[in-house]
Amino acid sequence: MTGNPADLTLSAAAALLGAGGISAVELTDACLDRIERQQPLVNAFLTVDRDSARAAAAASDKRRARGDSRGPLDGIPVAHKDLFDRAGRVTTAGSILLNDRIAQSTATVLAKLDAAGAVEIGTLGASEFAAGATGHNRHYGDCRNPWDPARIPGGSSGASAAAVAARQVFASLGTDTGGSVRMPAHFCGTVGLRPTQGRVSRHGIFPRSWSMDTAGPLARTAEDAALVLQAIAGPDPGDPTAEAVAVPEYSTALGEPVAGLRIGVPTRYFFDEVDSGIRVLLDDALEIFAGLGVIAAPVDVPDPSVPFRLALIVLKAEAAAVHEDWMRNRPGDYDRGIREGMEDGLSLSAVDYLRALRERGPALAHWLAGPLSQADVLFTPVMDDPTPTLAESAVTGSEGAARVMARFGRCTRPFSFLGLPAMSVPCGFQPDGMPAGLQLIGRPFAERTLLRLGHGYRQATDWHDRAPAAVSGDTPTTTG
């Protein structure tokens, strides 16, 4: 092939591997080379295990040579946010508080990727304890957006999105509690999928909020995300919250036409304060969907500020339960703003927490009986403000940073509380050249519909094919 193999989509790389046009070792070496060149500027990786990755790639090539491929992910270089345990290794969760904690077992999702033959390149950085939305981390250094290193990649899975956007790996895993897969995908111009609560096992993932955490893929395209979700979805004896719901063939849905599907556009809240540069991209995306035969219509929605507020109560209470001992005994080991954000949970009453949990079922029922009975998916922004810089979003106590941070999760957290599947899909570039995404939200376990629409949209656009310039010290620019 011509060009850099790391620039392929996961699907294209898998097809080339299957046809014998490239080896897994060649793919892995291309990714390792790119990581080495870009790491000083992007800082997406926490650890890189070159020898282990090359050995896994060589093993994949041997399997293919004897006709024993494990499927489309066999030989594909991937990475994951450092919240996922691997037996015998330290999982930092972006904090120094865990730097002596060696995992006793491997997270189910990593074990499933291993079984699929994926090549683990290394571990990706994270906002400390998955509690930040920007990519800042004073312990291991800030991750930076490959489109503009002065801008945030988002959080807490910012490095997972940045590594995919910079073509350092073909896909990655992140976690999403209030938008931590979808917002980085928006900021970095990738696809980011939060599966239905219970679709993917959380065994071996350090918790942020037990009842809202999910693990999901970040990838270049919906097709790529479908391949990763196929590998990691399903019930798990190690996680009683992983639902025993049959896992469909996600890729087969991609070839189905989208004409006739219904998109509901909320009439309030989500578009009330959206930046004009982002609004133009969203309006254009709706026109593209219309051209594909998708029916878009306004829908009334229950007040989204209610699940947003309840989500904060649940999140703060559950995070405080995880961190109480450390917050009392090692408060100085937290990054600024991380501990303060969780300490509020210590003052919440059990009554408030249990009341918030009790409201989840009725709230979900209202959304399912209302807008999600009138449409197959809902359509909203992921983020309604331009991408901030690392400097202006740093937790320095300034009112400006507080205003920036107050906007985060406004469009994503309500659906986290409801446990609904949601996906960010690249929909163009803001006036300042930064990517933006649209958000599709579906009914429980309707990931096939989200992926189908995301794939159909990709067929009519080229946003997924544009990439930051190969980062070598120069400011990245868009390339066709």
Legacy VTK file of the C-alpha trace (Angstrom):
# vtk DataFile Version 3.0
C-alpha trace
ASCII
DATASET POLYDATA
POINTS 480 float
0.000 0.000 0.000
1.007 3.646 -0.378
0.984 6.147 2.469
1.258 5.556 6.187
-0.630 2.436 7.346
-1.531 4.249 10.580
-3.787 6.540 8.550
-6.138 3.689 7.653
-9.438 3.285 9.418
-9.709 0.209 11.605
-12.080 -1.369 9.089
-9.724 -0.712 6.184
-6.745 -2.030 8.136
-8.672 -5.178 9.045
-9.615 -5.737 5.407
-6.005 -5.247 4.293
-4.804 -7.683 6.944
-7.355 -10.218 5.797
-6.270 -9.853 2.175
-2.610 -10.263 3.059
-1.792 -6.727 1.942
-0.090 -5.820 5.195
1.078 -7.479 8.381
0.100 -6.791 11.956
3.751 -6.048 12.720
3.794 -3.378 10.004
0.627 -1.792 11.401
2.046 -1.872 14.903
5.380 -0.393 13.874
3.599 2.432 12.053
1.617 3.256 15.197
4.658 2.999 17.459
6.626 5.340 15.216
3.846 7.887 15.180
3.445 7.716 18.974
7.172 8.276 19.440
7.129 11.364 17.218
3.932 12.872 18.590
4.125 12.033 22.286
6.160 15.127 23.272
3.404 17.369 21.949
0.154 15.423 22.365
1.063 13.472 25.541
-1.705 10.917 25.077
0.192 7.861 26.296
1.062 7.064 29.880
2.927 3.851 29.016
4.021 2.258 25.739
5.074 -1.395 25.701
6.859 -1.692 22.383
8.228 -5.210 22.874
4.952 -6.688 24.074
3.010 -5.002 21.264
5.366 -6.264 18.567
5.259 -9.760 20.055
1.444 -9.729 20.053
1.450 -8.492 16.454
3.857 -11.237 15.405
1.627 -13.826 17.089
-1.337 -12.442 15.140
0.558 -12.750 11.872
1.352 -16.380 12.658
-2.328 -17.091 13.349
-3.347 -15.593 10.029
-0.628 -17.509 8.212
-2.104 -20.776 9.440
-5.675 -19.688 8.708
-6.611 -19.167 12.331
-7.624 -15.492 12.441
-9.718 -14.482 15.434
-11.707 -11.911 13.482
-11.489 -8.301 12.302
-9.663 -7.024 15.405
-6.920 -9.637 15.173
-3.646 -7.722 14.747
-5.190 -4.262 15.145
-3.235 -1.878 17.443
-5.429 -0.361 20.171
-4.968 1.295 23.547
-7.088 2.132 26.569
-7.539 4.723 29.251
-5.575 3.806 32.366
-8.657 2.942 34.398
-8.764 -0.676 33.200
-6.964 -3.296 35.268
-4.505 -5.756 33.813
-3.262 -8.456 36.158
0.222 -7.796 37.471
0.273 -4.166 36.407
-0.376 -0.879 38.181
-3.525 0.958 37.115
-3.034 4.618 38.004
-6.470 6.059 37.138
-4.445 9.209 36.483
-3.466 9.537 40.154
-0.411 8.998 42.330
-2.692 7.552 45.006
-2.749 4.249 43.129
0.882 4.036 42.061
1.529 1.043 44.321
-1.715 -0.824 43.587
-1.042 -3.850 41.403
-4.102 -5.358 39.760
-4.925 -8.935 40.695
-7.102 -9.616 37.651
-7.717 -8.253 34.162
-10.720 -6.122 33.277
-13.269 -8.105 31.308
-13.203 -5.708 28.361
-9.428 -6.071 28.049
-9.709 -9.842 28.264
-12.291 -9.738 25.480
-10.025 -7.600 23.298
-7.175 -10.026 23.982
-9.427 -12.898 22.902
-10.245 -10.983 19.706
-6.518 -10.693 18.945
-6.224 -6.921 19.344
-2.699 -5.629 19.907
-2.425 -3.504 23.037
0.084 -0.709 22.394
-0.037 0.795 25.875
-2.093 2.775 28.340
-3.522 6.229 27.786
-3.624 9.109 30.214
-6.762 10.189 32.023
-8.032 13.052 34.074
-7.347 12.092 37.672
-9.834 9.445 38.821
-11.906 10.246 35.710
-13.032 13.376 37.550
-11.964 16.079 35.085
-13.488 17.134 31.790
-10.555 18.926 30.171
-7.456 16.701 29.970
-5.460 18.474 32.684
-3.350 16.282 34.965
-0.616 17.718 37.165
0.775 14.266 38.016
1.422 12.990 34.498
1.137 16.131 32.388
-1.745 17.589 30.422
-2.966 15.828 27.304
-3.338 18.166 24.333
-5.651 18.278 21.364
-3.817 17.174 18.178
-5.755 19.725 16.119
-4.359 22.547 18.252
-2.043 21.674 21.166
-3.156 24.800 23.015
-6.714 23.419 23.234
-8.209 20.785 25.477
-8.878 17.255 24.199
-11.715 16.929 26.694
-11.938 14.521 29.580
-11.798 12.339 31.279
-11.088 10.142 28.225
-9.313 12.973 26.408
-6.173 10.959 25.721
-8.276 8.120 24.325
-9.782 10.518 21.784
-6.528 12.355 21.067
-4.655 9.121 20.299
-7.312 8.054 17.785
-7.539 11.521 16.206
-3.750 11.684 15.834
-3.786 8.247 14.150
-1.610 6.739 16.883
-3.972 3.775 17.304
-6.975 2.534 15.346
-9.354 2.598 18.303
-9.300 3.059 22.046
-11.404 2.470 25.109
-12.633 5.203 27.399
-15.133 5.504 30.202
-18.181 7.739 30.256
-20.007 8.780 33.423
-21.339 12.170 32.409
-19.976 12.549 28.887
-16.344 11.492 29.180
-16.337 9.535 25.908
-18.672 11.788 23.929
-17.153 15.173 24.811
-13.548 14.166 23.949
-14.861 12.676 20.697
-16.479 16.046 19.912
-13.342 18.004 20.780
-10.994 15.722 18.812
-13.165 14.847 15.814
-13.708 11.125 16.436
-16.672 8.854 16.987
-17.358 8.176 20.659
-19.993 5.710 21.801
-21.476 5.442 25.276
-23.332 2.102 25.278
-26.528 1.442 27.191
-25.964 1.071 30.913
-25.260 -2.635 31.389
-24.332 -3.345 27.760
-20.604 -3.629 28.608
-19.035 -5.167 31.706
-17.387 -2.824 34.200
-15.463 -5.570 35.984
-11.907 -4.390 36.576
-12.555 -0.714 35.835
-11.757 1.751 38.623
-15.088 3.353 39.555
-16.088 6.980 39.295
-19.802 6.387 39.903
-21.011 2.793 40.257
-24.465 3.418 38.860
-23.528 5.647 35.901
-20.087 4.458 34.712
-19.848 2.846 31.285
-16.995 1.746 29.050
-17.143 2.537 25.361
-15.085 2.793 22.177
-13.543 5.794 20.489
-12.725 5.287 16.823
-12.466 7.027 13.472
-15.848 5.859 12.164
-19.092 4.284 13.269
-18.055 1.133 11.411
-14.870 0.971 13.481
-16.787 1.572 16.707
-19.176 -1.238 15.780
-16.290 -3.700 15.517
-14.961 -2.756 18.946
-18.391 -2.819 20.579
-18.989 -6.268 19.088
-15.913 -7.529 20.900
-16.583 -6.015 24.323
-20.385 -6.148 24.702
-22.326 -8.786 26.579
-23.036 -10.248 30.015
-20.254 -11.087 32.446
-20.292 -13.273 35.578
-17.792 -10.848 37.073
-20.224 -7.937 36.823
-23.804 -8.553 37.972
-24.864 -5.235 36.418
-23.895 -6.414 32.919
-27.253 -7.234 31.386
-27.969 -10.687 29.964
-29.264 -9.197 26.724
-28.317 -10.823 23.425
-25.582 -8.989 21.514
-26.634 -8.382 17.900
-24.328 -8.283 14.906
-23.648 -4.567 14.870
-21.834 -4.501 11.539
-24.773 -6.011 9.652
-26.877 -2.984 10.550
-24.466 -0.662 8.762
-25.581 -1.809 5.345
-29.245 -1.217 6.053
-30.684 1.989 4.548
-31.446 4.811 6.950
-34.326 6.209 4.901
-37.486 6.273 6.968
-35.746 6.448 10.340
-36.986 9.299 12.528
-34.785 11.849 14.268
-36.298 13.905 17.073
-34.876 17.390 17.580
-35.654 18.668 21.111
-37.532 21.953 21.178
-35.930 23.206 24.395
-32.765 23.242 26.481
-30.235 21.609 24.141
-30.276 24.279 21.443
-31.139 27.239 23.673
-27.559 28.424 24.150
-25.578 26.660 21.445
-22.764 28.651 19.842
-23.628 29.927 16.364
-20.606 28.239 14.775
-21.681 24.860 16.161
-25.344 25.472 15.368
-24.546 25.898 11.666
-22.822 22.501 11.622
-25.755 20.839 13.355
-28.256 22.399 10.950
-26.138 21.235 8.019
-26.033 17.723 9.485
-29.826 17.617 9.679
-29.997 18.600 6.014
-27.616 15.760 5.150
-29.763 13.308 7.079
-32.809 14.627 5.241
-31.020 13.971 1.960
-30.584 10.364 3.085
-34.323 10.051 3.614
-34.204 10.405 7.384
-37.221 12.197 8.816
-36.258 14.939 11.280
-38.951 16.646 13.322
-39.139 18.700 16.520
-40.090 16.849 19.689
-40.988 18.035 23.151
-38.811 16.553 25.872
-39.151 16.346 29.654
-37.069 18.992 31.400
-33.431 17.809 30.895
-32.264 19.883 33.852
-33.973 17.363 36.141
-31.856 14.306 35.186
-28.826 16.619 35.007
-29.353 17.694 38.621
-30.102 14.162 39.825
-26.993 12.865 38.057
-24.831 15.296 40.010
-26.296 14.092 43.312
-25.642 10.455 42.453
-22.179 11.169 41.086
-21.038 13.199 44.086
-22.372 10.700 46.626
-20.860 7.666 44.933
-17.515 9.353 44.284
-17.321 10.458 47.917
-17.932 6.866 49.011
-14.977 5.712 46.887
-12.641 8.481 47.995
-13.622 9.264 51.594
-10.548 7.717 53.208
-8.080 9.319 50.789
-9.796 12.711 50.963
-9.480 12.689 54.750
-5.981 11.262 55.003
-4.168 12.247 51.805
-5.928 15.392 50.580
-2.745 16.961 49.207
-2.193 14.102 46.772
-5.190 15.116 44.646
-4.914 17.542 41.766
-6.497 20.924 42.393
-10.224 20.892 41.792
-10.495 17.092 41.812
-10.794 16.637 45.572
-12.927 19.750 45.978
-15.406 18.437 43.419
-15.818 15.169 45.303
-15.859 16.559 48.836
-19.352 17.936 48.252
-20.568 14.355 48.311
-19.575 13.958 51.933
-22.279 16.406 52.954
-25.073 14.800 50.924
-27.647 12.916 52.953
-28.558 9.298 52.308
-32.112 10.510 51.784
-31.060 12.808 48.929
-28.978 10.079 47.312
-31.665 7.407 47.538
-34.328 9.814 46.333
-32.195 10.592 43.268
-31.765 6.887 42.523
-35.479 6.290 42.951
-36.263 9.009 40.411
-34.218 7.337 37.668
-36.850 4.769 36.692
-39.749 7.235 36.432
-37.577 9.739 34.570
-36.526 7.124 32.026
-40.143 6.048 31.583
-41.132 9.644 30.754
-38.451 9.902 28.062
-39.333 6.533 26.561
-43.061 7.266 26.533
-42.493 10.784 25.253
-39.805 11.800 22.722
-38.339 8.324 22.236
-41.763 6.977 21.313
-42.014 9.593 18.568
-38.504 9.156 17.146
-35.933 6.404 16.691
-33.189 8.663 18.013
-32.807 12.126 19.472
-30.398 14.682 18.001
-28.540 17.257 20.108
-25.203 19.023 20.381
-22.474 17.305 22.374
-21.087 20.622 23.555
-22.696 24.001 22.991
-19.601 26.230 23.406
-16.388 26.560 21.350
-13.418 24.421 22.381
-11.578 26.170 25.222
-7.833 26.364 25.625
-5.983 24.462 28.311
-5.095 27.777 29.933
-8.611 29.167 30.168
-10.056 25.907 31.512
-7.361 25.267 34.107
-8.657 25.133 37.660
-6.981 28.273 38.956
-9.850 29.680 40.960
-10.672 32.245 38.294
-14.276 33.020 37.528
-13.550 32.534 33.834
-12.482 28.911 34.327
-15.511 28.304 36.521
-17.806 29.587 33.784
-16.141 27.346 31.204
-16.437 24.284 33.399
-20.057 24.973 34.308
-21.027 24.291 30.693
-19.453 20.857 30.509
-21.849 17.913 30.492
-24.900 20.074 29.952
-25.889 18.133 26.825
-24.490 14.721 27.787
-25.069 14.136 31.510
-28.895 13.897 31.368
-28.601 10.786 29.191
-25.920 9.299 31.441
-28.354 9.435 34.342
-31.044 7.796 32.200
-28.622 5.053 31.137
-29.382 5.555 27.440
-26.955 4.809 24.596
-25.509 7.928 23.004
-22.919 8.574 20.327
-20.886 11.569 19.204
-20.301 11.732 15.435
-17.998 14.285 13.734
-20.044 16.863 11.855
-17.508 19.411 10.659
-15.255 22.172 11.867
-15.970 25.291 13.860
-14.915 28.710 12.523
-11.634 28.438 14.448
-10.783 25.124 12.766
-11.615 22.880 15.714
-13.773 19.770 15.176
-17.332 19.419 16.432
-19.687 16.524 16.875
-23.390 15.846 16.833
-25.000 13.594 19.443
-27.436 10.779 18.700
-29.355 9.231 21.611
-31.319 6.004 21.357
-33.579 3.717 23.329
-31.994 1.140 25.641
-29.854 -1.347 23.706
-30.471 0.463 20.402
-26.771 0.855 19.593
-27.429 -0.732 16.178
-29.628 2.214 15.234
-27.060 4.771 16.379
-24.285 3.021 14.471
-26.479 2.654 11.393
-27.232 6.384 11.322
-23.620 7.289 12.074
-22.435 5.097 9.212
-25.024 6.501 6.822
-23.960 10.036 7.716
-20.322 9.156 7.163
-21.121 7.877 3.660
-22.415 11.332 2.774
-19.579 13.362 4.351
-15.812 13.342 4.633
-15.354 14.718 8.137
-14.107 11.355 9.405
-11.392 11.302 6.752
-9.839 14.603 7.712
-6.981 14.483 10.179
-4.583 16.738 12.013
-1.281 17.139 10.211
1.292 14.618 11.380
2.307 16.260 14.637
6.041 16.826 14.735
6.264 20.160 16.508
4.269 22.210 14.025
0.718 23.327 14.730
-1.602 20.716 13.154
-3.797 21.738 10.245
-6.654 20.028 8.463
-5.853 17.839 5.490
-8.281 16.418 3.006
LINES 1 481
480 0 1 2 3 4 5 6 7 8 9 10 11 12 13 14 15 16 17 18 19 20 21 22 23 24 25 26 27 28 29 30 31 32 33 34 35 36 37 38 39 40 41 42 43 44 45 46 47 48 49 50 51 52 53 54 55 56 57 58 59 60 61 62 63 64 65 66 67 68 69 70 71 72 73 74 75 76 77 78 79 80 81 82 83 84 85 86 87 88 89 90 91 92 93 94 95 96 97 98 99 100 101 102 103 104 105 106 107 108 109 110 111 112 113 114 115 116 117 118 119 120 121 122 123 124 125 126 127 128 129 130 131 132 133 134 135 136 137 138 139 140 141 142 143 144 145 146 147 148 149 150 151 152 153 154 155 156 157 158 159 160 161 162 163 164 165 166 167 168 169 170 171 172 173 174 175 176 177 178 179 180 181 182 183 184 185 186 187 188 189 190 191 192 193 194 195 196 197 198 199 200 201 202 203 204 205 206 207 208 209 210 211 212 213 214 215 216 217 218 219 220 221 222 223 224 225 226 227 228 229 230 231 232 233 234 235 236 237 238 239 240 241 242 243 244 245 246 247 248 249 250 251 252 253 254 255 256 257 258 259 260 261 262 263 264 265 266 267 268 269 270 271 272 273 274 275 276 277 278 279 280 281 282 283 284 285 286 287 288 289 290 291 292 293 294 295 296 297 298 299 300 301 302 303 304 305 306 307 308 309 310 311 312 313 314 315 316 317 318 319 320 321 322 323 324 325 326 327 328 329 330 331 332 333 334 335 336 337 338 339 340 341 342 343 344 345 346 347 348 349 350 351 352 353 354 355 356 357 358 359 360 361 362 363 364 365 366 367 368 369 370 371 372 373 374 375 376 377 378 379 380 381 382 383 384 385 386 387 388 389 390 391 392 393 394 395 396 397 398 399 400 401 402 403 404 405 406 407 408 409 410 411 412 413 414 415 416 417 418 419 420 421 422 423 424 425 426 427 428 429 430 431 432 433 434 435 436 437 438 439 440 441 442 443 444 445 446 447 448 449 450 451 452 453 454 455 456 457 458 459 460 461 462 463 464 465 466 467 468 469 470 471 472 473 474 475 476 477 478 479
